[in-house]
Amino acid sequence: MITKPNRKITRLKRHRRIRRRIWGSTERPRLCVFRSNRHIYAQVVDDSQSITIASASTLDPEIKDACKKPWNKESAKSVGELVAKRAMDNGVKLVVFDRGGYIYHGRIAAVAEGAREAGLDV
């Protein structure tokens, strides 16, 4: 009996396929995004040194108080702005966007737009 793969497995397959091509260097680290049903997480990663330069999520105190609904696009946009601000404080201007196997739409696109509006070159 052949079973249909679930959404999580197909997303992880897409993510592995994307990660074969996308690599965060010291000059241009990777802005990776993870989305759960309720929250969204973003981090800037330097893959050559295996370090996280900056991170933000809807669970951060700066965003948590301002956002009543952490699952909407406005919250995702504020996460993008916060991670961009923290990355720029650490001297990062250019990043490559890693959508994590998700479709570039909705909250994922809002994170990228928020990072661009905050001054990060995504």
Contact map, one row per residue, 1 for C-alpha under 8 A:
11100000000000000000000000000000000000000000000000000000000000000000000000000000000000000000000000000000000000000000000000
11110000000000000000000000000000000000000000000000000000000000000000000000000000000000000000000000000000000000000000000000
11111000000000000000000000000000000000000000000000000000000000000000000000000000000000000000000000000000000000000000000000
01111100000000000000000000000000000000000000000000000000000000000000000000000000000000000000000000000000000000000000000000
00111110110000000000000000000000000000000000000000000000000000000000000000000000000000000000000000000000000000000000000000
00011111110000000000000000000000000000000000000000000000000000000000000000000000000000000000000000000000000000000000000000
00001111111000000000000000000000000000000000000000000000000000000000000000000000000000000000000000000000000000000000000000
00000111111100000000000000000000000000000000000000000000000000000000000000000000000000000000000000000000000000000000000000
00001111111110000000000000000000000000000000000000000000000000000000000000000000000000000000000000000000000000000000000000
00001111111111000000000000000000000000000000000000000000000000000000000000000000000000000000000000000000000000000000000000
00000011111111100000000000000000000000000000000000000000000000000000000000000000000000000000000000011100000000000000000000
00000001111111110000000000000000000000000000000000000000000000000000000000000000000000000000000000011000000000000000000000
00000000111111111000000000000000000000000000000000000000000000000000000000000000000000000000000000001000000000000000000000
00000000011111111100000000000000000000000000000000000000000000000000000000000000000000000000000000011000000000000000000000
00000000001111111110000000000000000000000000000000000000000000000000000000000000000000000000000000111100000000000000000000
00000000000111111111000000000000000000000000000000000000000000000000000000000000000000000000000000001000000000000000000000
00000000000011111111100000000000000000000000000000000000000000000000000000000000000000000000000000000000000000000000000000
00000000000001111111110000000000000000000000000000000000000000000000000000000000000000000000000001011000000000000000000000
00000000000000111111111000000000000000000000000000000000000000000000000000000000000000000000000001000000000000000000000000
00000000000000011111111000000000000000000000000000000000000000000000000000000000000000000000000000000000000000000000000000
00000000000000001111111000000000000000000000000000000000000000000000000000000000000000000000000000000000000000000000000000
00000000000000000111111100000100000000000000000000000000000000000000000000000000000000000000000101000000000000000000000000
00000000000000000011111110001100000000000000001000000000000000000000000000000000000000000000000000000000000000000000000000
00000000000000000000011111011100000000000000111100000000000000000000000000000000000000000000001100000000000000000000000000
00000000000000000000001111111100000000000000011100000000000000000000000000000000000000000000000000000000000000000000000000
00000000000000000000000111111000000000000000011110000000000000000000000000000000000000000000000000000000000000000000000000
00000000000000000000000011111000000000000000000000000000000000000000000000000000000000000001010000000000000000000000000000
00000000000000000000000111111100000000000000010000000000000000000000000000000000000000000001111100000000000000000000000000
00000000000000000000001111111110000000000001111000000000000000000000000000000000000000000001011100000000000000000000000000
00000000000000000000011110011111000000000011111000000000000000000000000000000000000000000000001111000000000000000000000000
00000000000000000000000000001111100000000111100000000000000000000000000000000000000000000000001111000000000000000000000000
00000000000000000000000000000111110000000111100000000000000000000000000000000000000000000000000011110000000000000000000000
00000000000000000000000000000011111000011110000000000000000000000000000000000000000000000000000001110000000100000000000000
00000000000000000000000000000001111100011100000000000000000000000000000000000000000000000000000000110000000000000000000000
00000000000000000000000000000000111111111000000000000000000000000000000000000000000000000000000000000000000100000000000000
00000000000000000000000000000000011111110000000000000000000000000000000000000000000000000000000000000000000000000000000000
00000000000000000000000000000000001111100000000000000000000000000000001000000000000000000000000000000000000000000000000000
00000000000000000000000000000000001111110000000000000000000000000000011000000000000000000000000000000000000000000000000000
00000000000000000000000000000000001111111000000000000000111000000000011000000000000000000000000000000000000000000000000000
00000000000000000000000000000000111101111100000000000000110000000000011000010010000000000000000000000000000000000000000000
00000000000000000000000000000000111000111110000000000011110000000000000000000010000000000000000000000000000000000000000000
00000000000000000000000000000011110000011111000000000011100000000000000000000011001000000000000000000000000000100000000000
00000000000000000000000000000111100000001111100000011111000000000000000000000000001000000000000000000000000000000000000000
00000000000000000000000000001111000000000111110000011110000000000000000000000000001000100000001000000000000000000000000000
00000000000000000000000100001111000000000011111001111100000000000000000000000000000000000000000000000000000000000000000000
00000000000000000000000111011100000000000001111111111000000000000000000000000000000000000000000000000000000000000000000000
00000000000000000000001111001100000000000000111111100000000000000000000000000000000000000000000000000000000000000000000000
00000000000000000000000111000000000000000000011111000000000000000000000000000000000000000000000000000000000000000000000000
00000000000000000000000001000000000000000000011111100000000000000000000000000000000000000000000000000000000000000000000000
00000000000000000000000000000000000000000000111111110000000000000000000000000000000000000000000000000000000000000000000000
00000000000000000000000000000000000000000000111011111000000000000000000000000000000000000000000000000000000000000000000000
00000000000000000000000000000000000000000011110001111110000000000000000000000000000000000000000000000000000000000000000000
00000000000000000000000000000000000000000011110000111110000000000000000000000000000000100100000000000000000000000000000000
00000000000000000000000000000000000000000011100000011111000000000000000000000000001001100100000000000000000000000000000000
00000000000000000000000000000000000000001111000000011111100000000000000000000000001001000000000000000000000000000000000000
00000000000000000000000000000000000000001110000000000111110100000000000000000011011000000000000000000000000000000000000000
00000000000000000000000000000000000000111100000000000011111100100000000000000010000000000000000000000000000000000000000000
00000000000000000000000000000000000000111000000000000001111100110010010000110010000000000000000000000000000000000000000000
00000000000000000000000000000000000000100000000000000000111110110000000000000000000000000000000000000000000000000000000000
00000000000000000000000000000000000000000000000000000001111111110000000000000000000000000000000000000000000000000000000000
00000000000000000000000000000000000000000000000000000000001111111000000000000000000000000000000000000000000000000000000000
00000000000000000000000000000000000000000000000000000000000111111100000000000000000000000000000000000000000000000000000000
00000000000000000000000000000000000000000000000000000000111111111110000000100110000000000000000000000000000000000000000000
00000000000000000000000000000000000000000000000000000000011111111111010000000000000000000000000000000000000000000000000000
00000000000000000000000000000000000000000000000000000000000011111111000000000000000000000000000000000000000000000000000000
00000000000000000000000000000000000000000000000000000000000001111111000000000000000000000000000000000000000000000000000000
00000000000000000000000000000000000000000000000000000000010000111111110000100000000000000000000000000000000000000000000000
00000000000000000000000000000000000000000000000000000000000000011111110000000000000000000000000000000000000000000000000000
00000000000000000000000000000000000000000000000000000000000000000011111100100000000000000000000000000000000000000000000000
00000000000000000000000000000000000001110000000000000000010000010011111100110000000000000000000000000000000000000000000000
00000000000000000000000000000000000011110000000000000000000000000000111110110000000000000000000000000000000000000000000000
00000000000000000000000000000000000000000000000000000000000000000000111111110000000000000000000000000000001000000000000000
00000000000000000000000000000000000000000000000000000000000000000000001111111000000000000000000000000000011001000000000000
00000000000000000000000000000000000000000000000000000000000000000000000111111100000000000000000000000000000001000000000000
00000000000000000000000000000000000000000000000000000000010000100010111111111110000000000000000000000000000000000000000000
00000000000000000000000000000000000000010000000000000000010000000000011111111111000000000000000000000000001101100100000000
00000000000000000000000000000000000000000000000000000000000000000000000011111111100000000000000000000000001001111110000000
00000000000000000000000000000000000000000000000000000000000000100000000001111111110000000000000000000000000000100100000000
00000000000000000000000000000000000000011100000000000001110000100000000000111111111000000000000000000000000000100100000000
00000000000000000000000000000000000000000100000000000001000000000000000000011111111100000000000000000000000001111110000000
00000000000000000000000000000000000000000000000000000000000000000000000000001111111110000000000000000000000000100111110000
00000000000000000000000000000000000000000000000000000001000000000000000000000111111111000000000000000000000000000010000000
00000000000000000000000000000000000000000111000000000111000000000000000000000011111111100000000000000000000000000010000000
00000000000000000000000000000000000000000000000000000000000000000000000000000001111111110000000000000000000000000111011100
00000000000000000000000000000000000000000000000000000000000000000000000000000000111111111000000000000000000000000000011000
00000000000000000000000000000000000000000000000000000110000000000000000000000000011111111100000000000000000000000000000000
00000000000000000000000000000000000000000001000000001100000000000000000000000000001111111111100000000000000000000000000000
00000000000000000000000000000000000000000000000000000000000000000000000000000000000111111111100000000000000000000000000100
00000000000000000000000000000000000000000000000000000000000000000000000000000000000011111111000000000000000000000000000000
00000000000000000000000000000000000000000000000000001100000000000000000000000000000001111111000000000000000000000000000000
00000000000000000000000000000000000000000000000000000000000000000000000000000000000000111111100000000000000000000000000000
00000000000000000000000000111000000000000000000000000000000000000000000000000000000000111111111000000000000000000000000100
00000000000000000000000000010000000000000000000000000000000000000000000000000000000000110011111000000000000000000000001110
00000000000000000000000000111000000000000000000000000000000000000000000000000000000000000001111100000000000000000000000111
00000000000000000000000100011110000000000001000000000000000000000000000000000000000000000001111110000000000000000000000111
00000000000000000000010100011110000000000000000000000000000000000000000000000000000000000000011111000000000000000000000001
00000000000000000000000000000111000000000000000000000000000000000000000000000000000000000000001111100000000000010000000001
00000000000000000110010000000111100000000000000000000000000000000000000000000000000000000000000111110000000000000000000000
00000000000000100000000000000001110000000000000000000000000000000000000000000000000000000000000011111111000100000000000000
00000000001101100100000000000001110000000000000000000000000000000000000000000000000000000000000001111100000000000000000000
00000000001111110100000000000000000000000000000000000000000000000000000000000000000000000000000000111110000000000000000000
00000000001000100000000000000000000000000000000000000000000000000000000000000000000000000000000000111111000100000000000000
00000000000000000000000000000000000000000000000000000000000000000000000000000000000000000000000000101111100100000000000000
00000000000000000000000000000000000000000000000000000000000000000000000000000000000000000000000000100111110110000000000000
00000000000000000000000000000000000000000000000000000000000000000000000000000000000000000000000000000011111111000000000000
00000000000000000000000000000000000000000000000000000000000000000000000010000000000000000000000000000001111111000000000000
00000000000000000000000000000000000000000000000000000000000000000000000110011000000000000000000000000000111111100000000000
00000000000000000000000000000000101000000000000000000000000000000000000000010000000000000000000000100111111111110000000000
00000000000000000000000000000000000000000000000000000000000000000000000000000000000000000000000000000001111111111000000000
00000000000000000000000000000000000000000000000000000000000000000000000011011001000000000000000000000000111111111100000000
00000000000000000000000000000000000000000100000000000000000000000000000000011111100000000000000000000000001111111110000000
00000000000000000000000000000000000000000000000000000000000000000000000000001001000000000000000010000000000111111111000001
00000000000000000000000000000000000000000000000000000000000000000000000000001001000000000000000000000000000011111111100000
00000000000000000000000000000000000000000000000000000000000000000000000000011111100100000000000000000000000001111111110000
00000000000000000000000000000000000000000000000000000000000000000000000000001001111100000000000000000000000000111111111111
00000000000000000000000000000000000000000000000000000000000000000000000000000000100100000000000000000000000000011111111111
00000000000000000000000000000000000000000000000000000000000000000000000000000000100000000000000000000000000000001111111100
00000000000000000000000000000000000000000000000000000000000000000000000000000000100110000000000000000000000000000111111100
00000000000000000000000000000000000000000000000000000000000000000000000000000000000110000000100000000000000000000011111110
00000000000000000000000000000000000000000000000000000000000000000000000000000000000100010001111000000000000000000011111111
00000000000000000000000000000000000000000000000000000000000000000000000000000000000000000000111000000000000000000011001111
00000000000000000000000000000000000000000000000000000000000000000000000000000000000000000000011110000000000000010011000111
